[in-house]
Amino acid sequence: MKIQFCGATTGVTGSCHLLQTDKYKVLLDCGQFQGGKSQDALNYEDFPFEPSEINCLVLSHAHIDHCGRIPLLVKRGFHGPVYCTKATADLLPIMLRDSAYIHEKEAEWANKKGQRKGEKPVEPLYTVDDAERALALITPIQYDQKIDINDEIRICYDEAGHILGSAITELWVRESDGETKIVFSGDIGVMDRPILRDPTFIESADYIIMESTYGDRLHPQNAMSIQQLVDVVLRTVRRGGTVVIPAFAVGRTQEMIYEFNKLYDEHPEEYQELKDIMVYVDSPMASRATEVFKENASVFDEKTQEYLVRGDHPLEFRNLIFTQSTEESQRLNEDDHPKVIISASGMCEAGRIKHHLKHHLWNPKSTIVFVGYQAEGTLGRHLIEGAESVNLFGEEVMVKAEIVNLEGFSGHADMNGLLDWAEAFKTDPTFFLVHGEEQSKKNLAKLLRDRGATVIVIEENSEFELKPGEKLSSSETTVGGDSLAFDYGLSKDELHMLRNKISEIESEIGDVLSSAELATGKKISQDKLVRINNIIQDLDSSIKELRSVLVQE
């Protein structure tokens, strides 16, 4: 049996791992890469396997970095079943249709610009039709049920506690030389979170594919306390500002609604200042996802079930408003009254949140509150790392708003949570660490090794042969590496910084072109437009030449 790591090997997106026996090929997740144009470019590359040869796909949960390339897999020949939990099956139509729509619109915009330059038209990564074909393959199964997906492999989904429907996957692989058990963690959630049940602790495995998102960090003590969120809202309201919360449409938004429900319904006397402050969920996807949450209340934790029994739905409260239309969204930024806006995307890479940031980042009265992980290269990451200005829709916007990072609201277990989960295994498994930035993986690996575990840090797409009864040797990294870093003496961090900088410049070029186009015939003369265009073309050519050097592998 072989396992091939095909994604989430150098960061926290693009989750994809191939399990191969003599008879079958089973894919674990097929996620989209996120985090700027350099990461987005990876989505268009060929899969390191033939999609038509994959027998089935076992999906951990519905976040785009785990499911976002399933329609592309179908487009390129895959036609087997996609196994997932029922709640995940309910969320996937929302996620994949929306993702397909975005890819179609991005291709449409690129072709509109490219046509004027005589460039060949580009295709979207995948279309809504591709997404519909993928959705037709969804095969939901229940938690805690052992299912034979073929005559060699049995799986069981356990609660992961990350988002609604998220699962840890146990796989038993039977071959002629014996049986091997593999556990795929997916994304491990936090204990005692609102709404969701706690992640399952498993006691036995031969091999573990384990995420390491927060492998080098602890969530601040009491980080999920409603009081911290209340304090942020109160001080913002007192200075007449708006609280803007970038939140993932699935998971984090519903948790924010839950917290505000407690604030408004359980403490009406204590927080009189907030009684007229409205909370807007400005994301059609989040609105639809919230309805899916309501329909899957059977998998809520006990405390949330108690709310339902009392007749107080935890995802509803009197000051909550879901906006739908673009006009409603625009009116939020035309209104100067203090309020709370929860909007997607959670890393500020797309969607309505970018418009809200454009209207509030420059305002020292307002506050931007981050409640989820911000991947390298994303706008959200730049903001929490102290960016003084950012480019939004071709306009330089100064960062004067208060930036708050409530990291404890992240849906990922922190370093201690990961260690607790790993230490529950009573066997002596080999850990493959994926889904983490370099330092997070290495730090978690050291901690696990100090506890006697065998650990392999996955840093490049790679393949291992697994044999029953035989252990792999613990190593710092896999074979392979970045040829450019080797040839030019660059560290991986320096190389990553260069790549991200190129992506930022490319993005700025696109924004300038967009602004210039909108101004045609209004404020900029045709002669000046030609000069601007020539400068941009020179920059674009230089960047392409530099990229051709940097991407040598």
N, C-alpha and C positions, 0 to 999 in steps of 0.2 A: 504494500500500500504506500502511496505517495501523497504528500501534501504540498501544494504549491501556493505560495503567498503572492497574490496578484494586486493587492491594493491595501491602503492604510498601513503601508510599510515605512513611509517616511513622514507621516503626519497623521492627522485625525480624520481624514476623509477618504472616500473611495474604497470602503471596506469590501473585500472580495478575496475568497480563499477557495482553492479547488482541492477536493479530496478524490483520489483516484485509486480504484482497485483494478484487478485484472479484467473485471467485467463492466464496471460502472464509473461514471464521472459525476460527482455531486458538487454543486457550487454552494458555498456558504456566503450569502449576501452578494449583492452586485450594486455597489453604491457609486454615487457621483463624486468626483473630486471638486472641492470648493476652496476658495481662498485666492482670488485674483486670476488674472489671465494666464499666468504660467501654470497654475493648477487646472484651470478650465481646459487648457490645450490637451491635457492628459486624457480627457474624456473622449477625444476624437481618435486617439490611437487605437490600433488593433488590440483586441484581447489577446493575451498570451496563451490562448487555447482556441480551439474551433467551437464556436457557440452551438453549432448543430449537433456536436457530439456530447453535449451536456445532457445527462438523463433527467436531472431535476435540480431545482434550486430550493435551498432551505434558508428562509429569511428570518432574521432576528427581530426586526421592527421596522416601522414605517418612516423613519427619518430619511431624507433624501441622500445623505452620505452613506446609507446602507441599502437603499432600494432604487436610487435615481437612475441607474443605467439598465434596469431590467427591460424597459422598452427598446433600448438599443440592442440588448442581447437578443430580443425577439426579432428585431429588424435584421439582424445579421445571421439568423438561422435557428435560434433556440425555439423549441416548441414543447418542452416537457412541463410537468406540473410545477407550480410555485407554492411550496408549503409555508404556512404562517399561522399565527393564532387568529381567532375570529375577529378580535378587535383590530388587529393589524389589517385583516382583509377588509374591514369596514373603512379604515383610514386610507388605504392605498388608492381608491378612485380619486379622492381629493388630492392627494400628493402627486400622483403621476399625471393626471390630466392637467393640473396647474403647471407642473414642470414642462410638459410637452407644449403647452400654450406659450410659455416663456421662450422656449427654444425656437418655436415658429416665429415669434415676434422679433427675436434677436436676429434670426436669419433674414427676415424681411427688411429690417433696418440696415443690416450689413449690405444686402443686395442693392438697396436704394442708394447707398453711398458708393458702392463698387461700380454700379452701372455708369455713373458719371465719370469714373476713372478708366472705364473700359475693361474692368476686371471680370473674370468669369464668375457666374453666380455661385453662391454657396448653399449647401443644404443644411437644414436644421439638424441638430444631433439626432433628434427623432421627432415624430409628429404625434398629434392627438390620435390618429389612426393606429400608430404603433403602440401607443399607450393602451388603447382599447383592446388590441390583440393580446397585450401582456395581461391585462385584467381578466381576460377570458381564461387564463391559465391558473388563476388563484385557487388554491385548494386549502381551505381553513381546517385546522384541527384544534382540539381542546388542549388546555394546559393539563399536565400530569397524565397524559395518555401515551402509552408506548405504541408506536405505529411502525409497521414494516413498510418502508418506502421501496424496497425491492427484496430479493431473496438473500441479500448479504448485509443490508444495513437497516437498523431499527433506530428511530429517534424518539425523543421525549422533550417537550417544551416545559420549562420551569419559569416561574415568575422572575423577571429581571429587575422590576421596580424602577425602570428608567423613564418610560412613557407608557401610556395606555397600550396594552398588547405586546409590550417588549418581552423578549424571552431569552433565557439561557438555554442552549441546546445540548442535550446529551445524545451522543451517537455511539452505538455499538456496531462494530464492523466485524463480521465473521468471514474469515478466509480459511483456506485449507490448513494453514499452520497455526490457527488459533483465533481467539477473539481479542480485539483491541477496543478500548473505550476512549473516545475523544470528547472533551467538553469545550464548546465554543461559548465564551462569555457574552458575546454581543456587547452591549453597553450596560455596565453594572450601575444600578441606581443607589440611592442613599437610604439608609435605614430611617424609619419613622418619618417618612415624607408624607405630606398631605395627599389624599385621594388614593394613591397607589399602595398596594401591598409591598412588604419588604422583599428584597431580592432573596432568592433561595440559596441556601448554603448546601453544597454537594460534598459528599465524603470520599468518593472514589473516582479515579480516572487514571489512564496511562499517559495521556497528553492533553494539555490545556492550551487553547488559543485564547489569550487574555488581553483585554484592552488595558491601556495604561495612561489614559488621558491626564489624570491628576496624580501620576506616579511620583511626583516630586513636590507636591503641595498639600497642605491641609486647609480645609475650609475654616475660616475664622470661627472661634467659639461663639455659639448662639447666632451663627450667621443667618439662620433661617427664621430668626425671631421676627414676628410681625412688627415689633417695636422699631427695629431699624428702618423698615420701610415706612412706617408711620412718621418717624422723625424726618425722613427725607421729604415726604409729602408736606408735612406741616411747615418746615422752614421755607419750602418753595412757595407754598400758598401765601405765607406771611409776607413774602417780598413781591407777590403779585405775578409769579411765574407759572409755567406749565411743566409738569413732570412727563417726560417722554420715555417710555420703556420699550426698547427693542426686544422682542420676545419671539421665540419659535412658535409658529402657529399651532403646532401639535406638542402639547406637554407643558411648556413654560407658560403660555398664555392662560391655560386652564388653572394652573397653580396660582397665578397672579389673581385671577378672578376669585378663587377660593380664599386667598388671603384678604382681599378687599371685602369679601362677603363677611368674614369674621370681624373685620374692622367696623363695618357699617352696621351690622346686625347685632353684634355682641357688646359694642362699646359706644352706644349712642350718646350717653351723657358725657363720657370722658373726652370725646372728640367732636364737640359742638362746632368747632371751626370747620369741620369737613362735611357737615350735614348737607351743604348745597354744592359740594364739589363733585362733578360728574366724572365717571370713569368710562372712557370710550375704547372699545375694542375695534380698531380700524384695520381690519383684515378680513376680506370675504372668506379666505381659507380658514382662518381661525374661527370664524363664526360657524362654518360647516363642521369643523373638527369638534367644536364644543357640543354640537348636536350629537355627534358620534359618541362622545364621552357620555352624554346623558343616556344614550341607548345601550351603553355597556356598563351600567351601574352595578351589575352583578359581580364585576371584578374589582370594585372599589374596596378599600380597606375598611376595617370595622368602624372606625370613628366616622368616616364619611357615610357609611351605611346608617349610623345613628342619626345623622342629620336628616337623611331621607325619611326615616321612620317618624321623626318629629314634624315632617312636612316642610322642612326648610331645605330646599335644594341648594347644595353648596356652590353651584355654578350660576346662581341667580341672586341678585339683590337690587334694591330699589334705585340706586344711582347708576346702574349699569346700562349702557347703550351700545348696541352693535351697529356700526355704520356699514353700509353696503356700497352705495354708488360713489363714483369719483367726485361728484358734486358735494356729497356729504363730507367726504374726506377733506376736500379743499376748504370747506366752510370752517373746519376745526382750526385751521391756521389763520383764518380771517377774524376769529373770535379771540379777543384779548383777555377774556376772563380766565382765571386759574382753573386748571383741570388736569386730568391724568389721561394720557393717550398711550395705549398699548398697541403696538403695530409690528408687523413682520417686514423684513426678515430679521432673525435674531442676531445675525452678524453684520447687519446693515449693508449687505451686498446688493440687494434688489428690493423692489416692492415699495409700498407707500412710506415706509420708515425713512427713506432717503429724502422725501419731500418734507417730512416733519423735522428732520435734522437741519435741512436748509433754512427752515423758518425759525428754529429755536437755538441752534448751536451758538449763534452770535450774541444771544441775549443773556446777560449775566443773571437775570432773574430766574431763568429756567434751569432745569436739571435733567440730565440724561442718565438713566439708571440701567446698568447692565446686569442681567440676572441669569446669564448663561455663558458657556465657554465661547471665547473668541479666538478662532484659529489664526495662525500666522498668515499675514498678507491681507487680512480682511480690514474693512474700514473700522469695524468695531475694535479690532486689536490696536489699530493706530490711535484711536481715541483714548482707550484705557492706558496706553503707554505714554500719553501726554502730548499728542500732536497739537501744535499751536494753530494750525489751519488745515483744512481739507478741501478737496475739489469736488463739488457737487453740481452736476449738470453744466459743466463748463465754467462754473463760477467759484472763485476762491472764497471760502467762508471761514472767518476767524472763529476759533473755539473759545468763547467767553462763558458759556454755560458751565454750571457745576457738573463734573463727571463723577459718578458714583458707581463702584463695581461691587455689587452684592454677590460675590462669587459663590457664597454658600447656597444660593438658590439654584445652582447648577444641578442638572439631573444626573451628574456622574459622581460616583463614590470618590472620595478624596484618597490620599495615600494610605491612611489608616484603614479606611473602608475596604480598599483593594487588598491590603494585607490580611485583614480579618477574613475576607472571602477566600483568599488563597490558602490561609492556614487551616481552613475547615477540612481540607482534604487529608484523610488519614492514610492514604496510599502515598507512594513516592513518585508523583508524576513529573514529567518534563513540561516546563512552561515555555510557550512561544509568546513573546511580548510584541503586540502590534498596537495600532490605533493610539499613538502617542508621539509627541515631539521627542527629539533625540535625547534630551536631558531627562525627560520624564521616564522614558523606557530604561535608560541606564541606571537611574537612581532606584527605580523599583526593582530592577534586576539585582543590584547590590544588596538591597534589603532582603530580598528573597534568598539570595545565595548565603547571606549571613545566617539565615535560618536553616541552611542545609539543603535548599532546593536546587534542582537542576534547571537552569534558565538559558534560553537562547533569545537574544535580542534581534528581532528582524529589522534590518535597516535597508534592505533592497529586496526587490522581487526575487524570490528564490524558491528552491524545491528541496524537500527532504524525504528520504525513504524511512518508513516506520515499520519495524518488525516486532511482532509480539515477543515479549520477554527481553528485548534488547533496548538499552537506554542510549540516548544520544549524549554526547559529551557537552557539558556546559561551556559556553563561549561568549565572549563579549559582543561579537557581531557575527553576521553571516558572511560568507564569501562575497566578493564583489566590492564595488565602491564607485566613487565618482571619478572618472578619468580626468576631468578638468581640475578637480581639487588636487589630484596626484601630480599631474603634469606641471601645474603652475604654482604649487605650494599654497593653495588656498584651503582654509578650513571649510568644513561643511557649512558652518554658520555664515562665513563670509560669502560663500557661493550662494547660499539661500538669500542673503541680503541683496546681492547683485541681481538675482533673478526677480525678486520682488520689486526692486527699484525699476527694472525694465518694464515690468507689468504696470507699475504706477504711471510711468511716463507714457506708455501706450494708451492707457486709459485717459490720461489728460489730453493726449492728442485727439482721441475720439470726442471728448467733451468739447474741445475747442472747435473742432469741425462742426459739431452739432450747433454750437452757439453761432458760429459764422453763417451757417446755413439759415438759421432762424432770422438772422439780421439782414439777409440779402434783400436789397431794394429798400431798406429802411434807413439804417444809420451808417452802414459801411459802403463806401463806393466800390464799384466793380474793380477798379484798379487796385485798391487796397486788398480786396478779397483775393485777387490773383497773387499778390505778393505774400499774403498770409498762407495761401495754399502752397506756394513754392517752398516756403520755409518748412511747413509741416511735412511736405513730401521728402525734403532733404533729411529731416529728423527721422521720419519713418524708415527711410532707406538705411540710415545709420544704425537704427535700432535693430532692424532685421539682420544686418551684417553682424552686429554684436551678438544677437541671439544665436546665429548660426555657429558662433564660436562657443558660447556658453552651454549649449545643449549637447555638445559632443559627449557621448557616453562610451 
